[in-house]
Amino acid sequence: MEKIVVVMPAWNEEENISRMIEELVDKEFPKIPAEMHLLVVDNYSKDKTAQVVQDAAKTRKNVHIIEQGDKSGLGWAYVRGFRYAVDKLGADAVMEMDADFQHPPRFVRPMVEAYLNGADYVIGSRYIPGGSVPKEWDFSRKFVSFAGNLFIRLVLLKPSIHDLTTGFRLTRVKGVLDKISLEDLMELDRFAYKVDLLYQSIKNAKKVVEVPLEFAPRIAEKSKFNAKEMISTFKLAIIIGIKDKQRFIKFGIVGFIGFIVNYIGIEVFRRTTFVQELALASGGLKNIAGLNILTTPSSWSAALGAEMAIISNFSLNNIWTFKEKRLTKVSEIIPSFLKFNLTSVGAVIIQFIVIGFSVLVFGDTSLVRLASLVFAIIFLIIPYNYSMYNLFIWKTWKLPWKVGKH
């Protein structure tokens, strides 16, 4: 049977924690087809929070409590709790859950069921059908919650995930949590750490599922989330968004350099007698294929310019964009460059056709060649090349039919 540990940080939650244990452990856990445990991570509460949990643990084998340790902050509480849940309790999955009833205990069961049905990462979502935020919240708070979540979705480019700021989540240990360096998560002393943990969990998980969550108002005390925490969360989301897209940004810069090399190559080759003779020599091919672009000098200069860009792109991508997988040995570079050329044949053909047809329709001028080159690169060549490079050269992506195979 799967063992799932609900990790629940607590600080001065005496008014909530006793009722939480009754509702969650005594009423909800028995309904769930898994071995459920509650681990409370106390942060040296000034009230009787720790005593209440310790008393409950005497009569319940699945209730545990530990102290947070020297490092303060919600993130550190979860790090300590996750480590204990995995190393000491042997958890197969861990859940993040608040002690203040904003995460109603009745929603634990559907979260666990989603996990038992194959999900690696389960998110309690307020912004999918069946989910909601408290009716008691005024318009400004509802707007800030919704707009803030939308902002982070846009920054991280995760439109398929509807709630990126929720704190109610379940994570499979094997293959997801065990791949994350928990102590190195950003902003562990603030609520913002949730964004980094969620981002890395989604990246590791093969299957992510959102389950509706009716977020509730606090039963006692007031929320510890404030404007400073919100700004920190937004800042962290922007940092992660930039880091996440760093490779594509580098790829774009290399592509821009390649574009300059490409265009200069087109214009230089277009003015050579070699290209003129190559176009004339293609008359036989024209008779067979019936295509005028085969005898158009600009088509061939486009193909040669593309090859110059290919050489430039391969060199810079190898040195910079994909430096963590950099090819250094001649025995690796030569075959990889040949493969790089083969995967880029499509880009050469695209450029040959687009520029060839453009000059036939609009005239063989530098402006027409430039405009058609820009069109071809933006709408056709960049998506094609980026996919080919990641799939076949530096192999940072897996083909769909190879996912899961070793």
C-alpha angles and dihedrals in degrees: 000000000000115000115219123185120201106212110206121181114208136187120172092342097140091129093053109030099069092053090042091057091049094048099039106031101030101035109023105032094062089058093058122087094224139074100269126197134179118215115188115200106203120199097208093282117208092220130055097283094118093045092052092053093044090053091049091049090058091066100031123058092199097058118089137171134197133172117249096235133222098322117078129207135082093266093056089050090058093044090054091044095048092049092051093044092053102035101036105024099033096231120191090195137008131211130209111217137162122236095218099076094251082121101051112219093232090071093061092079097058089046091055092044090055089052093048088051091060108279117141094195126025123193124198099222127200093186105060127080108292093026126099148163122240116289087217091068114101121237095263093055092046090049094049091049094048096040092045092052091046090051092054091047090055095044093050092039092232102138093153091063111072102190117040097158100054118120095205107093142139122212131193110230101212112070096000117043094027090059093058123088094221096188090056096055112124123252095009090164091061140051087255091081086080091074094054093045092048092047093052093043092052089048091054099039120091093199124032120186130187119212122194115260125191098208110214134206118256115273094213138007122013132283117276091212114104143161093280090054091048093052090048090051093050091047092051092048090054092049092050092045091054093045091047092054095039094106093050090048090053089046089053093051091049088048091053091052088048089051091056091047089047096051094044088049092051093051094044095048092043089064096050126097088225092070092044090054092045090054092049091048089055092066090102091055089049091055090052099043099029093224120137092200089073090070095040111109092210091060092059094042086052091054092049092046089051090054090053089052090049091056091048094046094048093051097046095041091051093048098039121005097048097023092140087064095034117162110228108162121083088226088060100037099053098051090040091051090050089049088046089055092048092051089048094053087095090058091050091050092047091052093044092053100040096047092039094054092041095057091046091053103034103023135270100276135133091247093054091047091050095047094047091046091053091049094048094048098046100043104028117011102046095054091043096048096043091053094047094047094050094044103042113013110038092011098216090144128055126222110249093246091051097052110117094018121115 
